[in-house]
Amino acid sequence: MATVSVRYIVDDVDAAINFYCDRLAFTLVMHPAPSFAMLERGDLRLLLSAPSGQGGGGQSMPDGSSPAPGGWNRFTLEVSNIAATVQTLRDAGVQFRNDIVTGVGGNQVLIDDPSGNPIELFEPKIPEARLAAS
């Protein structure tokens, strides 16, 4: 079962699925929307998102900037209560890129580390999106 989750922004989800599965021995876990797929290889869960207006990891930010390969890649930390986590981090002065958005598998928000690197906080809403069985 996967223990590390990484999201990559890609131009074409189907081409990325083919590359990772055919070339690098990943397994397709789910592909519920054209703009999203989840793959696994050992302890790594790879979330593939294409920029889109459908919400989730490929959604544009409030300032209009769009995710693009290379600049929006980030690791994901699973949380059990995203609203409470966001409030705690806001109270601590953490910089947020957006408000909580709903994606295909759950709710998510982006924060920046002190250098401006994005980190995604993710609260899964469907069993397949969880890192560990509950």
Secondary structure as a PSIPRED ss2 file (coil, helix, strand):
# PSIPRED VFORMAT (PSIPRED V4.0)

   1 M C   1.000  0.000  0.000
   2 A C   1.000  0.000  0.000
   3 T C   1.000  0.000  0.000
   4 V E   0.000  0.000  1.000
   5 S E   0.000  0.000  1.000
   6 V E   0.000  0.000  1.000
   7 R E   0.000  0.000  1.000
   8 Y E   0.000  0.000  1.000
   9 I E   0.000  0.000  1.000
  10 V C   1.000  0.000  0.000
  11 D C   1.000  0.000  0.000
  12 D C   1.000  0.000  0.000
  13 V H   0.000  1.000  0.000
  14 D H   0.000  1.000  0.000
  15 A H   0.000  1.000  0.000
  16 A H   0.000  1.000  0.000
  17 I H   0.000  1.000  0.000
  18 N H   0.000  1.000  0.000
  19 F H   0.000  1.000  0.000
  20 Y H   0.000  1.000  0.000
  21 C H   0.000  1.000  0.000
  22 D H   0.000  1.000  0.000
  23 R H   0.000  1.000  0.000
  24 L H   0.000  1.000  0.000
  25 A C   1.000  0.000  0.000
  26 F C   1.000  0.000  0.000
  27 T E   0.000  0.000  1.000
  28 L E   0.000  0.000  1.000
  29 V E   0.000  0.000  1.000
  30 M E   0.000  0.000  1.000
  31 H E   0.000  0.000  1.000
  32 P E   0.000  0.000  1.000
  33 A E   0.000  0.000  1.000
  34 P C   1.000  0.000  0.000
  35 S C   1.000  0.000  0.000
  36 F E   0.000  0.000  1.000
  37 A E   0.000  0.000  1.000
  38 M E   0.000  0.000  1.000
  39 L E   0.000  0.000  1.000
  40 E E   0.000  0.000  1.000
  41 R E   0.000  0.000  1.000
  42 G C   1.000  0.000  0.000
  43 D C   1.000  0.000  0.000
  44 L E   0.000  0.000  1.000
  45 R E   0.000  0.000  1.000
  46 L E   0.000  0.000  1.000
  47 L E   0.000  0.000  1.000
  48 L E   0.000  0.000  1.000
  49 S E   0.000  0.000  1.000
  50 A C   1.000  0.000  0.000
  51 P C   1.000  0.000  0.000
  52 S C   1.000  0.000  0.000
  53 G C   1.000  0.000  0.000
  54 Q C   1.000  0.000  0.000
  55 G C   1.000  0.000  0.000
  56 G H   0.000  1.000  0.000
  57 G H   0.000  1.000  0.000
  58 G H   0.000  1.000  0.000
  59 Q C   1.000  0.000  0.000
  60 S C   1.000  0.000  0.000
  61 M C   1.000  0.000  0.000
  62 P C   1.000  0.000  0.000
  63 D C   1.000  0.000  0.000
  64 G C   1.000  0.000  0.000
  65 S C   1.000  0.000  0.000
  66 S C   1.000  0.000  0.000
  67 P C   1.000  0.000  0.000
  68 A C   1.000  0.000  0.000
  69 P C   1.000  0.000  0.000
  70 G C   1.000  0.000  0.000
  71 G C   1.000  0.000  0.000
  72 W C   1.000  0.000  0.000
  73 N C   1.000  0.000  0.000
  74 R E   0.000  0.000  1.000
  75 F E   0.000  0.000  1.000
  76 T E   0.000  0.000  1.000
  77 L E   0.000  0.000  1.000
  78 E E   0.000  0.000  1.000
  79 V C   1.000  0.000  0.000
  80 S C   1.000  0.000  0.000
  81 N C   1.000  0.000  0.000
  82 I H   0.000  1.000  0.000
  83 A H   0.000  1.000  0.000
  84 A H   0.000  1.000  0.000
  85 T H   0.000  1.000  0.000
  86 V H   0.000  1.000  0.000
  87 Q H   0.000  1.000  0.000
  88 T H   0.000  1.000  0.000
  89 L H   0.000  1.000  0.000
  90 R H   0.000  1.000  0.000
  91 D H   0.000  1.000  0.000
  92 A C   1.000  0.000  0.000
  93 G C   1.000  0.000  0.000
  94 V C   1.000  0.000  0.000
  95 Q C   1.000  0.000  0.000
  96 F E   0.000  0.000  1.000
  97 R C   1.000  0.000  0.000
  98 N C   1.000  0.000  0.000
  99 D C   1.000  0.000  0.000
 100 I C   1.000  0.000  0.000
 101 V E   0.000  0.000  1.000
 102 T E   0.000  0.000  1.000
 103 G C   1.000  0.000  0.000
 104 V C   1.000  0.000  0.000
 105 G C   1.000  0.000  0.000
 106 G E   0.000  0.000  1.000
 107 N E   0.000  0.000  1.000
 108 Q E   0.000  0.000  1.000
 109 V E   0.000  0.000  1.000
 110 L E   0.000  0.000  1.000
 111 I E   0.000  0.000  1.000
 112 D E   0.000  0.000  1.000
 113 D C   1.000  0.000  0.000
 114 P C   1.000  0.000  0.000
 115 S C   1.000  0.000  0.000
 116 G C   1.000  0.000  0.000
 117 N C   1.000  0.000  0.000
 118 P E   0.000  0.000  1.000
 119 I E   0.000  0.000  1.000
 120 E E   0.000  0.000  1.000
 121 L E   0.000  0.000  1.000
 122 F E   0.000  0.000  1.000
 123 E E   0.000  0.000  1.000
 124 P E   0.000  0.000  1.000
 125 K C   1.000  0.000  0.000
 126 I C   1.000  0.000  0.000
 127 P H   0.000  1.000  0.000
 128 E H   0.000  1.000  0.000
 129 A H   0.000  1.000  0.000
 130 R C   1.000  0.000  0.000
 131 L C   1.000  0.000  0.000
 132 A C   1.000  0.000  0.000
 133 A C   1.000  0.000  0.000
 134 S C   1.000  0.000  0.000
